[in-house]
Amino acid sequence: MDFKQAAILGSYISKDYAEDLFRLLATYRNISASEAASRLNMHIKTVQDFMEAMTSLDILEKSETLEGKRPYYRYSLKKRLIEMSVDLSPLFQAEKSDDKLNLKIREMKNARVRFTVSRNNQYISNVVIWIGEGRDRKERKLNLSIPQGRFLYHLPFPSAEFKSIADIMESAGNNGENVSEILDIVNVLIEYNVIESES
Amino acid sequence: MYFIRKLKPPEMSIEAIFGLAMIPALLVLFVLFGFETMFGFIAIIELIAVIIQLNLYFRTRNIYFLWMALALFIVFIFAADLAWFGLDKMKAEFKVLAIGVIFAAVLVIYIVFTKKIKWRTREILELSAMPVSDAKDGYTERPHPLGKLQLSRFEAEAFTAFIRKNLVAIPYIENDVTFYSLTNNYWNQMGLKKDFKNDSWISLDSAGFINVFISRKDYLKFKDNFSFDQLCYSMGNLFIEFFAMFKRGEGIQIINRLNNLKLNPIIE
């Protein structure tokens, strides 16, 4: 199951009527959306959407039935067990982080940003970035994890020499476990022109 | 000691503005209400000044604030006497009080000109900028982490008391972190304003980590846009150096170094 399918299943199965609908499908050999809706006193569109979503996930089977002039679908349960397993490996960065750790960075001069220091004065707790000009100016606040905050606390100043991400992590006392989240915040801040990299 | 001044000329302090405003106020009182009223007003002002000096003494434990309080109290008695009994040069106590006022004036002049009660913000900024010559700007509102200092809690407390007493900075303690605030705000000095985070500070935590923050307001006091990281580094190192000198028992050398800059004791 990919992430998109898992999201559909998760969203429908979390509805409070999901169990009642599955009970009906388990009781009836097959059932139409209108029959199920009238039985559970629900809106037909709600039931229809649910049935279609479950069909797309291969949990239900639908068959077209002709009664009079108008065809309609009858749904039957295809499985007795629904398993949900999501593979998150595609979400991991394929790019080797070692290369990125050698990237030399520093804070950009006149970056329109405000850093808030934590109460214990040991890391940056959030970054507020101003985007746009005049009345269109918007404020974007990024709350940081403690490793990210420590990293930004040790980020070279705009007038200082560039330093590699690995060196900054070492000064900040970050261990290798937080590499991905640090690279993530570095990427975001480069995008918002808060951090510049050595070209 | 001759050096290139890197700070812009100072702005007028609240005390100087108040002092200048007193001259026309006293003249108006003299013309409209007479001699006694003018001295009555002087007496009230002196009494307030005595309370301020006592407050500063209890905040800093700098003994010279007590001497200032004594001097101003003598002036208060003199002014109150004149306001109450009028000017009578033949009175026996007039001569005693006049001699007292002369003594008070000498005492105040000595204390002011030897910089015993001078807040050292501008000296610290000048000394920090002294080794910095690069002008790369690069101001940021982030504190600059400087490194770690090996010190015991007892040493840190003694150093903090020294800094407070000699008016080098105003120490604030928050969550085991001591902030040495370089504010020259009168309300902070009086203890009537507690917020100091928007002014420059040097922090020292219980583990010995030092951080430096220079406010934009203080950065703009420099004549040039000096390289900000070098400025922070220099300020932090200055405090590390002060600490080392203090630890060696050379606290007086710190004061000499500040005095050697020969900044104006009244307007700076």
Boltz contact constraints between the chains, C-beta under 6 A:
constraints:
  - contact:
      token1: [A, 107]
      token2: [B, 140]
      max_distance: 6.0
  - contact:
      token1: [A, 109]
      token2: [B, 138]
      max_distance: 6.0
  - contact:
      token1: [A, 115]
      token2: [B, 141]
      max_distance: 6.0
  - contact:
      token1: [A, 115]
      token2: [B, 142]
      max_distance: 6.0
  - contact:
      token1: [A, 120]
      token2: [B, 175]
      max_distance: 6.0
  - contact:
      token1: [A, 121]
      token2: [B, 177]
      max_distance: 6.0
  - contact:
      token1: [A, 121]
      token2: [B, 203]
      max_distance: 6.0
  - contact:
      token1: [A, 154]
      token2: [B, 145]
      max_distance: 6.0
  - contact:
      token1: [A, 157]
      token2: [B, 138]
      max_distance: 6.0
  - contact:
      token1: [A, 157]
      token2: [B, 140]
      max_distance: 6.0
  - contact:
      token1: [A, 157]
      token2: [B, 228]
      max_distance: 6.0
  - contact:
      token1: [A, 157]
      token2: [B, 229]
      max_distance: 6.0
  - contact:
      token1: [A, 158]
      token2: [B, 138]
      max_distance: 6.0
  - contact:
      token1: [A, 159]
      token2: [B, 136]
      max_distance: 6.0
  - contact:
      token1: [A, 159]
      token2: [B, 138]
      max_distance: 6.0
  - contact:
      token1: [A, 159]
      token2: [B, 227]
      max_distance: 6.0
  - contact:
      token1: [A, 159]
      token2: [B, 228]
      max_distance: 6.0
  - contact:
      token1: [A, 159]
      token2: [B, 229]
      max_distance: 6.0
  - contact:
      token1: [A, 160]
      token2: [B, 229]
      max_distance: 6.0
